Amino acid sequence: MRRLVISVCQRERGIVRLPIERGGRVRRLDATAIAQYLEQLIARRKLWDYVRVSDACAGGCGMPGPNVSVTIYPAGRRGETPDHVAVAWKSYVASLDRLDCLARIIDENVRG
């Protein structure tokens, strides 16, 4: 499992329509709602040690929002201090509405 920092830019306006989890009902989500639902998914899945949400630039200024980016870090070994050097990135700039659900952001990135 990898560690993720999911950046959601709270300054970008826009709405996407997608379910929170696969098979769920479609919801209207702005940046604030996306961050809140991601936090709920992290808690429900008990991923606190691996995934966190940050209010930060997602790299999509000027693009239709809301925009999200994921910075991926190695999980590290038990008992070791986590490494803070990113090994990969994933951008969901102007593409969130193409996902089957919001949980896909976690699902496709947390496992290496």
CNS distance restraints for C-alpha pairs under 8 A (distance, minus, plus):
assign (resid   1 and name CA) (resid  50 and name CA) 7.74 0.50 0.50
assign (resid   1 and name CA) (resid  74 and name CA) 7.79 0.50 0.50
assign (resid   1 and name CA) (resid  75 and name CA) 6.03 0.50 0.50
assign (resid   1 and name CA) (resid 110 and name CA) 5.72 0.50 0.50
assign (resid   1 and name CA) (resid 111 and name CA) 4.66 0.50 0.50
assign (resid   1 and name CA) (resid 112 and name CA) 6.01 0.50 0.50
assign (resid   2 and name CA) (resid  50 and name CA) 6.59 0.50 0.50
assign (resid   2 and name CA) (resid  72 and name CA) 6.71 0.50 0.50
assign (resid   2 and name CA) (resid  73 and name CA) 5.93 0.50 0.50
assign (resid   2 and name CA) (resid  74 and name CA) 5.03 0.50 0.50
assign (resid   2 and name CA) (resid  75 and name CA) 4.50 0.50 0.50
assign (resid   2 and name CA) (resid 109 and name CA) 7.64 0.50 0.50
assign (resid   2 and name CA) (resid 110 and name CA) 5.10 0.50 0.50
assign (resid   2 and name CA) (resid 111 and name CA) 5.85 0.50 0.50
assign (resid   2 and name CA) (resid 112 and name CA) 6.21 0.50 0.50
assign (resid   3 and name CA) (resid  49 and name CA) 7.64 0.50 0.50
assign (resid   3 and name CA) (resid  50 and name CA) 4.33 0.50 0.50
assign (resid   3 and name CA) (resid  51 and name CA) 5.67 0.50 0.50
assign (resid   3 and name CA) (resid  72 and name CA) 5.89 0.50 0.50
assign (resid   3 and name CA) (resid  73 and name CA) 5.01 0.50 0.50
assign (resid   3 and name CA) (resid  74 and name CA) 5.99 0.50 0.50
assign (resid   3 and name CA) (resid  75 and name CA) 5.27 0.50 0.50
assign (resid   3 and name CA) (resid 110 and name CA) 6.54 0.50 0.50
assign (resid   4 and name CA) (resid  50 and name CA) 6.09 0.50 0.50
assign (resid   4 and name CA) (resid  51 and name CA) 4.68 0.50 0.50
assign (resid   4 and name CA) (resid  52 and name CA) 6.39 0.50 0.50
assign (resid   4 and name CA) (resid  70 and name CA) 6.45 0.50 0.50
assign (resid   4 and name CA) (resid  71 and name CA) 5.72 0.50 0.50
assign (resid   4 and name CA) (resid  72 and name CA) 4.82 0.50 0.50
assign (resid   4 and name CA) (resid  73 and name CA) 6.23 0.50 0.50
assign (resid   4 and name CA) (resid 109 and name CA) 7.52 0.50 0.50
assign (resid   4 and name CA) (resid 110 and name CA) 6.62 0.50 0.50
assign (resid   5 and name CA) (resid  51 and name CA) 5.95 0.50 0.50
assign (resid   5 and name CA) (resid  52 and name CA) 5.12 0.50 0.50
assign (resid   5 and name CA) (resid  53 and name CA) 5.80 0.50 0.50
assign (resid   5 and name CA) (resid  54 and name CA) 6.67 0.50 0.50
assign (resid   5 and name CA) (resid  70 and name CA) 5.71 0.50 0.50
assign (resid   5 and name CA) (resid  71 and name CA) 5.22 0.50 0.50
assign (resid   5 and name CA) (resid  72 and name CA) 6.69 0.50 0.50
assign (resid   6 and name CA) (resid  51 and name CA) 7.44 0.50 0.50
assign (resid   6 and name CA) (resid  52 and name CA) 6.18 0.50 0.50
assign (resid   6 and name CA) (resid  53 and name CA) 4.73 0.50 0.50
assign (resid   6 and name CA) (resid  54 and name CA) 5.93 0.50 0.50
assign (resid   6 and name CA) (resid  68 and name CA) 6.92 0.50 0.50
assign (resid   6 and name CA) (resid  69 and name CA) 5.86 0.50 0.50
assign (resid   6 and name CA) (resid  70 and name CA) 4.50 0.50 0.50
assign (resid   6 and name CA) (resid  71 and name CA) 6.49 0.50 0.50
assign (resid   7 and name CA) (resid  53 and name CA) 5.95 0.50 0.50
assign (resid   7 and name CA) (resid  54 and name CA) 4.73 0.50 0.50
assign (resid   7 and name CA) (resid  55 and name CA) 5.78 0.50 0.50
assign (resid   7 and name CA) (resid  56 and name CA) 5.24 0.50 0.50
assign (resid   7 and name CA) (resid  57 and name CA) 6.58 0.50 0.50
assign (resid   7 and name CA) (resid  58 and name CA) 5.63 0.50 0.50
assign (resid   7 and name CA) (resid  68 and name CA) 5.57 0.50 0.50
assign (resid   7 and name CA) (resid  69 and name CA) 5.22 0.50 0.50
assign (resid   7 and name CA) (resid  70 and name CA) 6.13 0.50 0.50
assign (resid   7 and name CA) (resid  71 and name CA) 7.91 0.50 0.50
assign (resid   8 and name CA) (resid  31 and name CA) 6.45 0.50 0.50
assign (resid   8 and name CA) (resid  34 and name CA) 7.67 0.50 0.50
assign (resid   8 and name CA) (resid  35 and name CA) 6.46 0.50 0.50
assign (resid   8 and name CA) (resid  53 and name CA) 7.25 0.50 0.50
assign (resid   8 and name CA) (resid  54 and name CA) 6.23 0.50 0.50
assign (resid   8 and name CA) (resid  55 and name CA) 5.26 0.50 0.50
assign (resid   8 and name CA) (resid  56 and name CA) 5.79 0.50 0.50
assign (resid   8 and name CA) (resid  57 and name CA) 6.75 0.50 0.50
assign (resid   8 and name CA) (resid  58 and name CA) 5.96 0.50 0.50
assign (resid   8 and name CA) (resid  66 and name CA) 7.66 0.50 0.50
assign (resid   8 and name CA) (resid  67 and name CA) 6.27 0.50 0.50
assign (resid   8 and name CA) (resid  68 and name CA) 4.77 0.50 0.50
assign (resid   8 and name CA) (resid  69 and name CA) 6.87 0.50 0.50
assign (resid   9 and name CA) (resid  31 and name CA) 6.62 0.50 0.50
assign (resid   9 and name CA) (resid  55 and name CA) 5.68 0.50 0.50
assign (resid   9 and name CA) (resid  56 and name CA) 5.11 0.50 0.50
assign (resid   9 and name CA) (resid  57 and name CA) 4.94 0.50 0.50
assign (resid   9 and name CA) (resid  58 and name CA) 5.61 0.50 0.50
assign (resid   9 and name CA) (resid  66 and name CA) 7.09 0.50 0.50
assign (resid   9 and name CA) (resid  67 and name CA) 6.30 0.50 0.50
assign (resid   9 and name CA) (resid  68 and name CA) 6.79 0.50 0.50
assign (resid  10 and name CA) (resid  31 and name CA) 5.39 0.50 0.50
assign (resid  10 and name CA) (resid  32 and name CA) 6.33 0.50 0.50
assign (resid  10 and name CA) (resid  55 and name CA) 6.28 0.50 0.50
assign (resid  10 and name CA) (resid  56 and name CA) 7.40 0.50 0.50
assign (resid  10 and name CA) (resid  66 and name CA) 7.91 0.50 0.50
assign (resid  11 and name CA) (resid  31 and name CA) 8.00 0.50 0.50
assign (resid  12 and name CA) (resid  31 and name CA) 7.17 0.50 0.50
assign (resid  12 and name CA) (resid  61 and name CA) 7.27 0.50 0.50
assign (resid  12 and name CA) (resid  64 and name CA) 7.93 0.50 0.50
assign (resid  12 and name CA) (resid  65 and name CA) 5.53 0.50 0.50
assign (resid  12 and name CA) (resid  66 and name CA) 5.68 0.50 0.50
assign (resid  12 and name CA) (resid  67 and name CA) 7.24 0.50 0.50
assign (resid  13 and name CA) (resid  30 and name CA) 7.16 0.50 0.50
assign (resid  13 and name CA) (resid  31 and name CA) 7.37 0.50 0.50
assign (resid  13 and name CA) (resid  64 and name CA) 7.56 0.50 0.50
assign (resid  13 and name CA) (resid  65 and name CA) 5.55 0.50 0.50
assign (resid  13 and name CA) (resid  66 and name CA) 6.03 0.50 0.50
assign (resid  14 and name CA) (resid  30 and name CA) 5.96 0.50 0.50
assign (resid  14 and name CA) (resid  31 and name CA) 7.63 0.50 0.50
assign (resid  14 and name CA) (resid  64 and name CA) 6.42 0.50 0.50
assign (resid  14 and name CA) (resid  65 and name CA) 4.64 0.50 0.50
assign (resid  14 and name CA) (resid  66 and name CA) 5.24 0.50 0.50
assign (resid  15 and name CA) (resid  28 and name CA) 6.21 0.50 0.50
assign (resid  15 and name CA) (resid  29 and name CA) 5.32 0.50 0.50
assign (resid  15 and name CA) (resid  30 and name CA) 4.67 0.50 0.50
assign (resid  15 and name CA) (resid  31 and name CA) 7.68 0.50 0.50
assign (resid  15 and name CA) (resid  65 and name CA) 6.78 0.50 0.50
assign (resid  15 and name CA) (resid  66 and name CA) 6.31 0.50 0.50
assign (resid  16 and name CA) (resid  28 and name CA) 5.80 0.50 0.50
assign (resid  16 and name CA) (resid  29 and name CA) 5.30 0.50 0.50
assign (resid  16 and name CA) (resid  30 and name CA) 6.65 0.50 0.50
assign (resid  16 and name CA) (resid  65 and name CA) 7.93 0.50 0.50
assign (resid  16 and name CA) (resid  66 and name CA) 7.19 0.50 0.50
assign (resid  16 and name CA) (resid  96 and name CA) 6.92 0.50 0.50
assign (resid  16 and name CA) (resid  97 and name CA) 5.66 0.50 0.50
assign (resid  17 and name CA) (resid  26 and name CA) 5.99 0.50 0.50
assign (resid  17 and name CA) (resid  27 and name CA) 5.34 0.50 0.50
assign (resid  17 and name CA) (resid  28 and name CA) 4.64 0.50 0.50
assign (resid  17 and name CA) (resid  29 and name CA) 6.13 0.50 0.50
assign (resid  17 and name CA) (resid  97 and name CA) 6.43 0.50 0.50
assign (resid  18 and name CA) (resid  25 and name CA) 7.65 0.50 0.50
assign (resid  18 and name CA) (resid  26 and name CA) 4.60 0.50 0.50
assign (resid  18 and name CA) (resid  27 and name CA) 5.47 0.50 0.50
assign (resid  18 and name CA) (resid  28 and name CA) 6.90 0.50 0.50
assign (resid  18 and name CA) (resid  29 and name CA) 7.58 0.50 0.50
assign (resid  18 and name CA) (resid  97 and name CA) 6.65 0.50 0.50
assign (resid  18 and name CA) (resid  99 and name CA) 7.52 0.50 0.50
assign (resid  18 and name CA) (resid 100 and name CA) 6.90 0.50 0.50
assign (resid  18 and name CA) (resid 101 and name CA) 5.62 0.50 0.50
assign (resid  18 and name CA) (resid 102 and name CA) 6.82 0.50 0.50
assign (resid  19 and name CA) (resid  23 and name CA) 7.21 0.50 0.50
assign (resid  19 and name CA) (resid  24 and name CA) 5.16 0.50 0.50
assign (resid  19 and name CA) (resid  25 and name CA) 5.20 0.50 0.50
assign (resid  19 and name CA) (resid  26 and name CA) 4.15 0.50 0.50
assign (resid  19 and name CA) (resid  27 and name CA) 5.67 0.50 0.50
assign (resid  19 and name CA) (resid 100 and name CA) 7.27 0.50 0.50
assign (resid  19 and name CA) (resid 101 and name CA) 4.85 0.50 0.50
assign (resid  19 and name CA) (resid 102 and name CA) 6.35 0.50 0.50
assign (resid  20 and name CA) (resid  24 and name CA) 6.44 0.50 0.50
assign (resid  20 and name CA) (resid  25 and name CA) 7.67 0.50 0.50
assign (resid  20 and name CA) (resid  26 and name CA) 7.48 0.50 0.50
assign (resid  20 and name CA) (resid  27 and name CA) 7.52 0.50 0.50
assign (resid  20 and name CA) (resid  37 and name CA) 7.10 0.50 0.50
assign (resid  20 and name CA) (resid 101 and name CA) 5.29 0.50 0.50
assign (resid  20 and name CA) (resid 102 and name CA) 4.75 0.50 0.50
assign (resid  20 and name CA) (resid 103 and name CA) 5.95 0.50 0.50
assign (resid  21 and name CA) (resid 101 and name CA) 5.18 0.50 0.50
assign (resid  21 and name CA) (resid 102 and name CA) 6.20 0.50 0.50
assign (resid  21 and name CA) (resid 103 and name CA) 5.37 0.50 0.50
assign (resid  21 and name CA) (resid 104 and name CA) 7.77 0.50 0.50
assign (resid  22 and name CA) (resid 100 and name CA) 6.49 0.50 0.50
assign (resid  22 and name CA) (resid 101 and name CA) 5.41 0.50 0.50
assign (resid  22 and name CA) (resid 103 and name CA) 7.53 0.50 0.50
assign (resid  29 and name CA) (resid  33 and name CA) 5.34 0.50 0.50
assign (resid  29 and name CA) (resid  34 and name CA) 5.91 0.50 0.50
assign (resid  30 and name CA) (resid  34 and name CA) 6.16 0.50 0.50
assign (resid  30 and name CA) (resid  66 and name CA) 6.11 0.50 0.50
assign (resid  31 and name CA) (resid  35 and name CA) 6.28 0.50 0.50
assign (resid  31 and name CA) (resid  65 and name CA) 7.81 0.50 0.50
assign (resid  31 and name CA) (resid  66 and name CA) 5.27 0.50 0.50
assign (resid  31 and name CA) (resid  67 and name CA) 7.47 0.50 0.50
assign (resid  32 and name CA) (resid  36 and name CA) 6.27 0.50 0.50
assign (resid  33 and name CA) (resid  37 and name CA) 6.02 0.50 0.50
assign (resid  34 and name CA) (resid  38 and name CA) 6.04 0.50 0.50
assign (resid  34 and name CA) (resid 102 and name CA) 7.71 0.50 0.50
assign (resid  35 and name CA) (resid  39 and name CA) 6.21 0.50 0.50
assign (resid  35 and name CA) (resid  53 and name CA) 6.64 0.50 0.50
assign (resid  36 and name CA) (resid  40 and name CA) 6.34 0.50 0.50
assign (resid  37 and name CA) (resid  41 and name CA) 6.17 0.50 0.50
assign (resid  38 and name CA) (resid  42 and name CA) 6.18 0.50 0.50
assign (resid  38 and name CA) (resid  53 and name CA) 7.23 0.50 0.50
assign (resid  38 and name CA) (resid 102 and name CA) 7.57 0.50 0.50
assign (resid  38 and name CA) (resid 103 and name CA) 7.29 0.50 0.50
assign (resid  39 and name CA) (resid  43 and name CA) 6.26 0.50 0.50
assign (resid  39 and name CA) (resid  52 and name CA) 7.44 0.50 0.50
assign (resid  39 and name CA) (resid  53 and name CA) 6.74 0.50 0.50
assign (resid  40 and name CA) (resid  44 and name CA) 6.02 0.50 0.50
assign (resid  41 and name CA) (resid  45 and name CA) 6.02 0.50 0.50
assign (resid  41 and name CA) (resid 103 and name CA) 7.16 0.50 0.50
assign (resid  42 and name CA) (resid  46 and name CA) 5.85 0.50 0.50
assign (resid  42 and name CA) (resid  47 and name CA) 5.07 0.50 0.50
assign (resid  42 and name CA) (resid  48 and name CA) 6.25 0.50 0.50
assign (resid  42 and name CA) (resid  51 and name CA) 6.72 0.50 0.50
assign (resid  42 and name CA) (resid  52 and name CA) 7.59 0.50 0.50
assign (resid  43 and name CA) (resid  47 and name CA) 6.39 0.50 0.50
assign (resid  43 and name CA) (resid  48 and name CA) 6.62 0.50 0.50
assign (resid  47 and name CA) (resid  51 and name CA) 5.75 0.50 0.50
assign (resid  48 and name CA) (resid  52 and name CA) 6.73 0.50 0.50
assign (resid  50 and name CA) (resid  75 and name CA) 7.31 0.50 0.50
assign (resid  50 and name CA) (resid 110 and name CA) 7.72 0.50 0.50
assign (resid  51 and name CA) (resid 110 and name CA) 7.80 0.50 0.50
assign (resid  58 and name CA) (resid  67 and name CA) 5.90 0.50 0.50
assign (resid  58 and name CA) (resid  68 and name CA) 5.12 0.50 0.50
assign (resid  58 and name CA) (resid  69 and name CA) 4.95 0.50 0.50
assign (resid  58 and name CA) (resid  91 and name CA) 7.51 0.50 0.50
assign (resid  58 and name CA) (resid  93 and name CA) 7.26 0.50 0.50
assign (resid  59 and name CA) (resid  67 and name CA) 7.70 0.50 0.50
assign (resid  59 and name CA) (resid  69 and name CA) 7.36 0.50 0.50
assign (resid  59 and name CA) (resid  91 and name CA) 7.98 0.50 0.50
assign (resid  59 and name CA) (resid  93 and name CA) 7.15 0.50 0.50
assign (resid  60 and name CA) (resid  64 and name CA) 7.78 0.50 0.50
assign (resid  60 and name CA) (resid  65 and name CA) 7.49 0.50 0.50
assign (resid  60 and name CA) (resid  67 and name CA) 6.08 0.50 0.50
assign (resid  60 and name CA) (resid  93 and name CA) 5.41 0.50 0.50
assign (resid  60 and name CA) (resid  94 and name CA) 7.41 0.50 0.50
assign (resid  63 and name CA) (resid  93 and name CA) 7.19 0.50 0.50
assign (resid  63 and name CA) (resid  94 and name CA) 6.17 0.50 0.50
assign (resid  64 and name CA) (resid  93 and name CA) 7.85 0.50 0.50
assign (resid  64 and name CA) (resid  94 and name CA) 5.47 0.50 0.50
assign (resid  65 and name CA) (resid  93 and name CA) 7.28 0.50 0.50
assign (resid  65 and name CA) (resid  94 and name CA) 6.09 0.50 0.50
assign (resid  66 and name CA) (resid  93 and name CA) 7.70 0.50 0.50
assign (resid  66 and name CA) (resid  94 and name CA) 7.37 0.50 0.50
assign (resid  66 and name CA) (resid  96 and name CA) 7.81 0.50 0.50
assign (resid  67 and name CA) (resid  92 and name CA) 5.99 0.50 0.50
assign (resid  67 and name CA) (resid  93 and name CA) 4.74 0.50 0.50
assign (resid  67 and name CA) (resid  94 and name CA) 6.23 0.50 0.50
assign (resid  67 and name CA) (resid  95 and name CA) 7.86 0.50 0.50
assign (resid  67 and name CA) (resid  96 and name CA) 7.25 0.50 0.50
assign (resid  68 and name CA) (resid  91 and name CA) 6.36 0.50 0.50
assign (resid  68 and name CA) (resid  92 and name CA) 5.06 0.50 0.50
assign (resid  68 and name CA) (resid  93 and name CA) 6.04 0.50 0.50
assign (resid  68 and name CA) (resid  96 and name CA) 7.84 0.50 0.50
assign (resid  69 and name CA) (resid  89 and name CA) 7.30 0.50 0.50
assign (resid  69 and name CA) (resid  90 and name CA) 5.73 0.50 0.50
assign (resid  69 and name CA) (resid  91 and name CA) 4.36 0.50 0.50
assign (resid  69 and name CA) (resid  92 and name CA) 5.60 0.50 0.50
assign (resid  69 and name CA) (resid  93 and name CA) 7.16 0.50 0.50
assign (resid  70 and name CA) (resid  89 and name CA) 5.57 0.50 0.50
assign (resid  70 and name CA) (resid  90 and name CA) 5.07 0.50 0.50
assign (resid  70 and name CA) (resid  91 and name CA) 6.32 0.50 0.50
assign (resid  70 and name CA) (resid 109 and name CA) 7.96 0.50 0.50
assign (resid  71 and name CA) (resid  86 and name CA) 6.43 0.50 0.50
assign (resid  71 and name CA) (resid  87 and name CA) 7.98 0.50 0.50
assign (resid  71 and name CA) (resid  88 and name CA) 6.27 0.50 0.50
assign (resid  71 and name CA) (resid  89 and name CA) 4.68 0.50 0.50
assign (resid  71 and name CA) (resid  90 and name CA) 6.71 0.50 0.50
assign (resid  72 and name CA) (resid  86 and name CA) 5.54 0.50 0.50
assign (resid  72 and name CA) (resid  87 and name CA) 5.85 0.50 0.50
assign (resid  72 and name CA) (resid  88 and name CA) 5.06 0.50 0.50
assign (resid  72 and name CA) (resid  89 and name CA) 5.77 0.50 0.50
assign (resid  72 and name CA) (resid 109 and name CA) 7.48 0.50 0.50
assign (resid  72 and name CA) (resid 110 and name CA) 8.00 0.50 0.50
assign (resid  73 and name CA) (resid  83 and name CA) 7.16 0.50 0.50
assign (resid  73 and name CA) (resid  84 and name CA) 6.77 0.50 0.50
assign (resid  73 and name CA) (resid  85 and name CA) 6.47 0.50 0.50
assign (resid  73 and name CA) (resid  86 and name CA) 4.68 0.50 0.50
assign (resid  73 and name CA) (resid  87 and name CA) 5.49 0.50 0.50
assign (resid  73 and name CA) (resid  88 and name CA) 7.10 0.50 0.50
assign (resid  74 and name CA) (resid  82 and name CA) 7.82 0.50 0.50
assign (resid  74 and name CA) (resid  83 and name CA) 6.86 0.50 0.50
assign (resid  74 and name CA) (resid  86 and name CA) 7.45 0.50 0.50
assign (resid  74 and name CA) (resid  87 and name CA) 6.86 0.50 0.50
assign (resid  75 and name CA) (resid  82 and name CA) 6.92 0.50 0.50
assign (resid  75 and name CA) (resid  83 and name CA) 7.90 0.50 0.50
assign (resid  76 and name CA) (resid  80 and name CA) 6.65 0.50 0.50
assign (resid  76 and name CA) (resid  81 and name CA) 7.47 0.50 0.50
assign (resid  76 and name CA) (resid  82 and name CA) 5.55 0.50 0.50
assign (resid  76 and name CA) (resid  83 and name CA) 6.77 0.50 0.50
assign (resid  77 and name CA) (resid  82 and name CA) 7.90 0.50 0.50
assign (resid  92 and name CA) (resid  96 and name CA) 5.69 0.50 0.50
assign (resid  95 and name CA) (resid  99 and name CA) 7.50 0.50 0.50
assign (resid  96 and name CA) (resid 102 and name CA) 7.88 0.50 0.50
assign (resid  99 and name CA) (resid 104 and name CA) 6.83 0.50 0.50
assign (resid 100 and name CA) (resid 104 and name CA) 7.08 0.50 0.50
assign (resid 103 and name CA) (resid 107 and name CA) 6.18 0.50 0.50
assign (resid 104 and name CA) (resid 108 and name CA) 5.79 0.50 0.50
assign (resid 105 and name CA) (resid 109 and name CA) 6.52 0.50 0.50
assign (resid 106 and name CA) (resid 110 and name CA) 5.75 0.50 0.50
assign (resid 107 and name CA) (resid 111 and name CA) 7.31 0.50 0.50
